[in-house]
Structures are given as C-alpha cells and as structure tokens.
C-alpha cells in the first residue's frame, strides 16, 4: 500500500483525559478576534509593526511553514504533502480542515469565505495526486475549474501530521474515542477495561459517529488489548502489528481484503481470538483533522479555522 | 493496485442464456466414473494403454498443462499463477476450486479427500505469496503445517483465468447474475432492461448470494448501462472505465476508498448520475471459480471436482 502511515508514540501532555473530542468551532472566537484586529488596523491608529495583523496577513506558505516548524525532521525530501490547488503566495481568508476535499467541502468552504483547505487525503483520486493518472478525466477537470472559480488553495497534510509528536491523527482518534486514559506512549496497544466486542462496536459507533462497520470476530468475545491503526496502513503493517502484539482486536480504517481480512479469517479458523474492525477510511481518521483545528487555531489568532467532516461516502445496502 | 485484472471480450457460444449458474457438483458423476474405472483397472483385466485411467493418474502439473492449453499466450513469462503448496508431480485425488484457500476450505477439501485446491487469490496474504512478506508470521506457518499434514497442493489460477476467452471470472459472474443475454462481446457495457438502482441491488443480492453491499448512488435512479469489474481492478482501471464509458452504474469487488469511491462521490456532487456498487472482493469473483467446475470437469473424466465458496469474511455491524 502506498499510503504511508507511521504510528509514532503519542505523548499525552495536559490534555483532559477521556473527553470526547469536542468538534469546537473556532469561528465565533476568530470573528471576535478579527473584529478587534480590524479596529486596531484602522488607518492612523498607530499599529505597531511587530503586531501581526490577523485578518488577511497569512499566506498559504506562511501557514505551511508555521505548521512545519512543529514537525520533527520537516521539511521532508519526499512527501505527498504539497499544494494541490491555488498558490503558496495566496492570502488566506479562512481555513477548513477535512479528510477529503470533496466537491461539497469545497463549496461549503467557499460559502464560509474560507479559501484554504487542509486535507489529509488526495484531492485527485490517487496518492500522488497525479492529474494525468487517468487521462482526460472530466470529473477532475471540473473539480479544478471549481477550485479556480472559488480561488481555493488545497494543501495535503498527511505525512507531516502523522509525523507530529503525538501523531496528529492517532491522537485525535484516541481523544474522540475517549481512550486517552488507556494509552501509554511506550506501549503499542491501547489497554481498555474488558468489554465485549459488541460493546466495543457500540462505543466506537457512538464516540466516532460511525454508522456501519465491517467486522471479523465473535460479538460476545471479551476484548482489552486494542491495536489501533486508522487509515489504510496496508496489509504488511497491519499483519505485522497483529503478529507482533497479538491484540484482541485490530482496528483499521481500510483493508485490502486479500491481505489483512484473509489473514484474520485464517488466524481465527486456526484458533486465535483476534478480531478485526474495519471502520472505513475517511471516518477512521476524521478525528485527527478535527483535532487539527484545536492544535492550529491558537497559532493563527484572528483567522477563522473550522473542521468540515467529509463523511462516509457509502450507503450500506 | 497490484492485482491484475483484464476484462477481455466474452464470447458467449452455446450457453443457455440467462440461466443462473447452477453450482453443479460433479462429485456424483465423478464417483460413478471412478468406480467404473476401478473395475476396468483390476489386475489382469487387460486395460488398454490408450485409455487414460481416471482414478489416480493426473498429476498437478498435468492438470495445469491441460488448463494452459486453453489459455491464449500461455505460459506467461511473469505470472502469480504458481504452485503455492505441494508439488507438481503429486497425484491428484480430487480438485476443489475456490476464491481463497482458507483454513476451512483446506479442511473441507481434506475431508472430501481432494488434495488439489485451485484458488483464484493468494494463499499467504499478499499478491506475490511472498512467505517472508511479514517475518515470523505464525498464522502463515500454521497454514503451511496444515497443508503439509493433509498433503494438499494449491495452485493459483488468476492471471490465466482472466486471460481465457471469455474471461473465466467475468463469464461466471455474468452467468450467475443472469446477464448473459444482455452482454455483447464487442461492447464494454452490459445493457440491462431499465431498472432502479434499488431493484438492481436486490437482483444482485439474490442471484450472486450476497448479503451486504456498499453503494454510492440514489436508490430510485434508473439504470441500464452497467460496467462490471469484479475483483480489485484498482482505481486507475475503474476510473478509466467510468470516464470512457459513462455507465449508469460501476460494479466492482473492492475499491481503494481514496481512489474510486472519492471519484464517484465527486462525480455525483458535480451532477453526474453514475453510481457505484462495491460487492466485496471474494463474493464478486466466486461465480467464476464455480464456473471453473463446469469448464474443467469434462476435461478430467473420473476426477472429482467441486467448488467450495470461501464466502464473505465479514459480518456487518
């Protein structure tokens, strides 16, 4: 699998344990700050030059640079975290964070007067965002036109967010799942108070706002050691973690069915108790892009920053 | 996606149109033939040398060679269709065809005294069946031990079966779906009598014996032009077919969610009517391995050959 996912240790400092991630909008606070800034910025009011005027002074590149200062080893020589639309010098009117910059997310961002989307996953339907991956792709062309029309910049924040300490996605998921008290940075497993697989599924559905999941396992089986790999880490990493750690449950976003799903099915038919929960790719990592609002907001005073969940693309029939 | 799938023209000659694929067991007929052969083979009965004694005289390699004679361009220089377990010279007591040689399929084959499994997909959880893909894989080791214990040979029949004319998987699916009358070899689309997406889902569930599907689309929308790509063809092929043919519905086995699912979601949000049905990888191609019994049986008189469906690994929660 090409989608690189690195589970780095989560250092949990000063965060309220066990709370659900509140999808808190910074819009109200941001507007207040922007209003105050507008007053300060009135001509002739003697605005000091070292005060960063908040309303229109961040460019896309300045925001990216500000983020990269927090990422160990950044900038990376090779990364998919590039600007997919718009340009680096563009003045940012507002930020939307999301998993996928779908047509709806783009339109909603434009409607909020936010012209910078920070998306965790590709914009153009392949990991490298190669716009020639499928030649004469009319859907892709229309998406580019829409982005051009609204003058919206998109930056992918994937490799860097996973490389943050703690992993921005992993931390967001643990927080929203209510599992921060059960995670220890030096352990690869989340150690939960024992509960049945059925109870675990209900808890995940409620806390992560997921309607449907695919599962291999016995609903009545008791679980406590949880391996959490949101996103599409690929069969090799998923199976390696299962083999090394022997968790009760492996929770992932997406699988190759011929890899991890068949491995788990065989393991169980051979007598292992390991279960698999497939959350869905987007919904499994969305909490990490919601947490980005909390993480980034205070670094950009006065700039509206909101999370728009791109949501599950599927209906289940 | 590494799983090569080639949709080759289906030449439909002399097959009863529209019939559901009857999962006909050749066991009864085969046992009769084997009994007759046993009589013929009694010592001193003067068995003629040009009569191929049916009960134990096929080796794994002889059966593979017999199959490859029917595949254009075979043998291929590069193919994943290799022997995964057992050996080429092994005498075959019976054949089981399946999608995945799961632990249960192996045990059931052993219980039927069939020592040759022809599987469409990998045995060891990766496309190349590299047994070192995940080091110290205990599940894989136990599977090898079980295969050794029962002296079972496994051969993968993937690239060659897709290269058969007609594509063995595609033909099996069309047959079981009841769509042979609606397929024309020179067209890439299946042209169905108009029906709603909801009706199409019910028809697929019933005819292909599938319990659950993931869908992007409007259940009430009328469909007639169907793009059928069972298995995991990869986003590039799936999207290319969608772009080139503009079907009402794209039906696949498995997707990368960040590729085809997001492409379809965006296409619809841009006003396209295209829908996506994700059947599940195994169940989407299983009919092609069921059809293999009908195709191969008459070529191996006297040898028991049966299909065992490996089935959907998931429960849906």
Contacts between the chains, C-beta under 8 A, distances in Angstrom:
chain1	res1	chain2	res2	distance
A	3	B	258	7.0
A	100	B	258	7.5
A	100	B	262	5.5
A	102	B	262	7.0
A	102	B	265	6.0
A	102	B	266	6.0
A	102	B	269	6.4
A	103	B	265	7.9
A	103	B	266	5.0
A	103	B	269	3.6
A	103	B	270	5.6
A	104	B	269	5.4
A	121	B	258	5.1
A	121	B	262	7.7
A	122	B	258	5.7
A	122	B	262	7.6
A	125	B	235	6.3
A	125	B	239	6.3
A	125	B	258	7.3
A	125	B	259	5.2
A	125	B	260	7.5
A	125	B	262	5.7
A	125	B	263	4.5
A	125	B	266	7.9
A	126	B	235	6.4
A	126	B	236	7.4
A	126	B	258	7.9
A	126	B	259	6.0
A	127	B	258	7.2
A	133	B	236	6.1
A	134	B	236	6.1
A	134	B	239	4.7
A	134	B	240	5.1
A	134	B	243	6.0
A	135	B	240	7.9
A	136	B	243	6.6
A	137	B	239	6.9
A	137	B	243	5.7
A	138	B	243	6.4
A	139	B	243	7.4
A	139	B	263	6.1
A	139	B	266	5.6
A	139	B	267	4.6
A	139	B	270	6.3
A	139	B	272	7.2
A	142	B	270	5.0
A	143	B	266	6.0
A	143	B	270	7.3
A	146	B	270	7.8
A	201	B	317	4.9
A	212	B	316	6.7
A	212	B	317	7.2
A	213	B	316	7.7
A	213	B	317	4.9
A	214	B	314	4.2
A	214	B	315	7.6
A	214	B	316	6.0
A	214	B	317	7.5
A	215	B	314	6.4
A	215	B	315	5.1
A	215	B	316	7.4
A	215	B	317	4.9
A	216	B	313	5.6
A	216	B	314	6.0
A	216	B	315	7.1
A	217	B	315	7.8
A	219	B	315	7.9
A	219	B	317	7.8
A	232	B	256	7.3
A	232	B	257	7.2
A	232	B	258	7.2
A	235	B	125	6.3
A	235	B	126	6.4
A	236	B	126	7.4
A	236	B	133	6.1
A	236	B	134	6.1
A	239	B	125	6.3
A	239	B	134	4.7
A	239	B	137	6.9
A	240	B	134	5.0
A	240	B	135	7.9
A	243	B	134	6.0
A	243	B	136	6.6
A	243	B	137	5.7
A	243	B	138	6.4
A	243	B	139	7.3
A	254	B	256	7.5
A	254	B	257	5.3
A	256	B	232	7.3
A	256	B	254	7.5
A	257	B	232	7.2
A	257	B	254	5.3
A	257	B	280	7.1
A	257	B	281	4.1
A	257	B	282	6.8
A	257	B	313	7.3
A	258	B	3	7.0
A	258	B	100	7.5
A	258	B	121	5.1
A	258	B	122	5.7
A	258	B	125	7.3
A	258	B	126	7.9
A	258	B	127	7.2
A	258	B	232	7.2
A	258	B	281	6.4
A	259	B	125	5.2
A	259	B	126	6.0
A	260	B	125	7.5
A	261	B	313	4.8
A	261	B	314	7.0
A	262	B	100	5.5
A	262	B	102	7.0
A	262	B	121	7.7
A	262	B	122	7.6
A	262	B	125	5.7
A	262	B	313	6.7
A	263	B	125	4.5
A	263	B	139	6.1
A	264	B	313	7.5
A	265	B	100	8.0
A	265	B	102	5.9
A	265	B	103	7.9
A	265	B	313	4.4
A	266	B	102	6.0
A	266	B	103	5.0
A	266	B	125	7.9
A	266	B	139	5.6
A	266	B	143	6.0
A	267	B	139	4.6
A	269	B	102	6.4
A	269	B	103	3.6
A	269	B	104	5.4
A	270	B	103	5.6
A	270	B	139	6.3
A	270	B	142	5.1
A	270	B	143	7.3
A	270	B	146	7.8
A	272	B	139	7.1
A	278	B	314	7.4
A	280	B	257	7.1
A	281	B	257	4.1
A	281	B	258	6.4
A	282	B	257	6.8
A	313	B	216	5.5
A	313	B	257	7.3
A	313	B	261	4.8
A	313	B	262	6.7
A	313	B	264	7.5
A	313	B	265	4.4
A	314	B	214	4.2
A	314	B	215	6.4
A	314	B	216	6.0
A	314	B	261	7.1
A	314	B	278	7.4
A	315	B	214	7.6
A	315	B	215	5.1
A	315	B	216	7.2
A	315	B	217	7.8
A	315	B	219	7.9
A	316	B	212	6.7
A	316	B	213	7.7
A	316	B	214	6.0
A	316	B	215	7.4
A	316	B	316	7.0
A	317	B	201	4.9
A	317	B	212	7.2
A	317	B	213	4.9
A	317	B	214	7.5
A	317	B	215	4.9
A	317	B	219	7.8
